Amino acid sequence: MRYLQVVAQDRIAQGVGDFLLFRFYEDDRLLREATAAELRRLKVLGKTYLKCAWFNVGEGEERHLRIFSQNLSGDGTAKTVRLHFHDGAQIAYKAAAHDQDNDGRLEVILSSDVDNDGHSNRTDRSRVTALVKQYLQINW
């Protein structure tokens, strides 16, 4: 399984993520870190992820997001994209988006309070939708 790991760090101790790492994995084997060209394309995904307030104090990497697709259709497009917000080895919470009829639209968005504001609402679903759409634009 291929997945993108996103790590946000609060390196200047301001209470917000200010540094991002993007790593590409296959079956828990690091393929590469994002190149400079990829970083430009991942900028929007990074900004959206920072709004989730899921970051590490200092240079830690325990808190991170893993994004991966499943149930590829015959044309290679994903029917499901999952987001796992990790705290160390444990998954703290999950979200997912489903394209049930392979028309390129996400019909079902499942999310909890992904932006950590104490409410599971439309904003959380919008963040999940944005992260998924940005992830689907990545060329592996």
C-alpha positions in Angstrom: 0.0 0.0 0.0 1.3 3.4 -0.9 0.7 6.4 1.3 1.7 9.9 2.0 2.9 10.8 5.5 2.5 14.5 6.4 4.2 15.7 9.6 3.7 19.2 11.0 6.0 20.6 13.6 5.9 23.7 15.9 9.6 24.4 15.8 9.5 28.0 17.2 7.0 27.1 20.0 4.2 29.4 19.0 1.4 26.9 19.4 0.9 26.3 15.7 2.5 24.1 13.1 5.2 26.1 11.2 7.2 23.3 9.5 6.0 20.5 7.2 7.5 17.2 6.1 6.1 15.1 3.2 7.2 11.5 2.9 6.1 8.9 0.3 5.9 5.3 1.5 5.1 1.9 0.1 4.4 -0.8 2.7 6.0 1.1 5.5 9.2 1.5 3.4 10.3 5.1 2.8 10.4 5.7 -1.0 11.4 9.4 -0.8 10.8 12.7 0.8 9.1 15.4 -1.3 11.3 17.1 -3.9 11.4 20.8 -4.4 9.0 20.5 -7.4 6.6 18.3 -5.3 6.7 20.8 -2.4 5.3 23.5 -4.7 2.4 21.1 -5.7 1.9 20.1 -2.0 1.7 23.6 -0.7 -2.1 23.7 -0.7 -2.4 20.3 0.9 0.1 21.5 3.6 -1.9 24.6 4.3 -5.1 22.6 4.7 -3.4 20.1 7.0 -2.0 22.9 9.2 -5.7 24.0 9.7 -6.2 20.6 11.4 -4.0 21.6 14.3 -2.4 18.2 14.4 1.3 19.1 15.0 4.2 18.2 17.1 6.0 20.5 19.6 9.6 21.0 18.5 11.0 18.5 15.9 8.9 15.5 17.0 7.2 13.3 14.4 4.8 11.2 16.6 1.7 13.2 15.4 1.3 12.8 11.6 -1.3 12.1 8.9 -1.2 9.1 6.6 -3.3 9.4 3.5 -3.9 6.5 1.2 -6.3 5.3 -1.4 -8.1 2.0 -1.7 -10.5 0.0 -3.9 -9.0 1.1 -7.2 -11.4 0.9 -10.1 -10.6 -0.6 -13.5 -9.2 2.7 -14.7 -6.9 3.1 -11.7 -8.9 5.8 -9.9 -9.6 5.5 -6.2 -13.0 4.8 -4.9 -11.9 5.4 -1.3 -9.3 7.7 0.3 -8.6 7.3 4.0 -6.9 9.7 6.4 -5.4 8.3 9.5 -4.3 10.9 12.1 -1.6 9.1 14.1 -0.2 9.8 17.6 2.8 7.6 17.6 1.9 4.1 16.5 -1.8 4.6 17.5 -4.4 6.0 15.2 -6.0 8.9 17.1 -8.8 9.4 14.7 -9.8 8.6 11.1 -11.6 10.2 8.2 -12.5 8.9 4.7 -14.0 10.0 1.4 -15.8 7.7 -1.0 -16.6 8.0 -4.8 -19.2 5.4 -4.9 -20.0 5.5 -8.7 -16.5 6.4 -10.0 -17.7 9.7 -11.5 -14.9 11.7 -9.9 -17.2 13.2 -7.2 -16.9 12.3 -3.5 -20.4 11.3 -2.5 -19.7 10.3 1.1 -17.4 12.1 3.5 -16.9 10.5 6.9 -15.1 12.6 9.5 -14.9 13.5 13.1 -13.4 16.7 14.6 -10.4 16.7 12.3 -9.5 20.4 13.0 -9.6 19.9 16.8 -11.9 22.8 17.5 -14.3 20.7 19.7 -17.0 20.4 17.0 -17.6 17.8 14.3 -19.2 19.9 11.6 -19.3 21.0 8.0 -15.8 22.6 8.3 -14.3 19.2 9.2 -16.0 17.6 6.2 -14.7 20.5 4.0 -11.1 20.0 5.3 -11.3 16.2 4.6 -12.7 16.9 1.1 -9.9 19.4 0.4 -7.2 17.0 1.7 -8.5 14.1 -0.4 -8.8 16.1 -3.6 -5.3 17.5 -3.1 -3.9 14.0 -2.4 -5.6 12.6 -5.6 -3.6 15.1 -7.7 -0.3 13.7 -6.6 1.6 11.8 -9.3 3.3 8.7 -7.7 
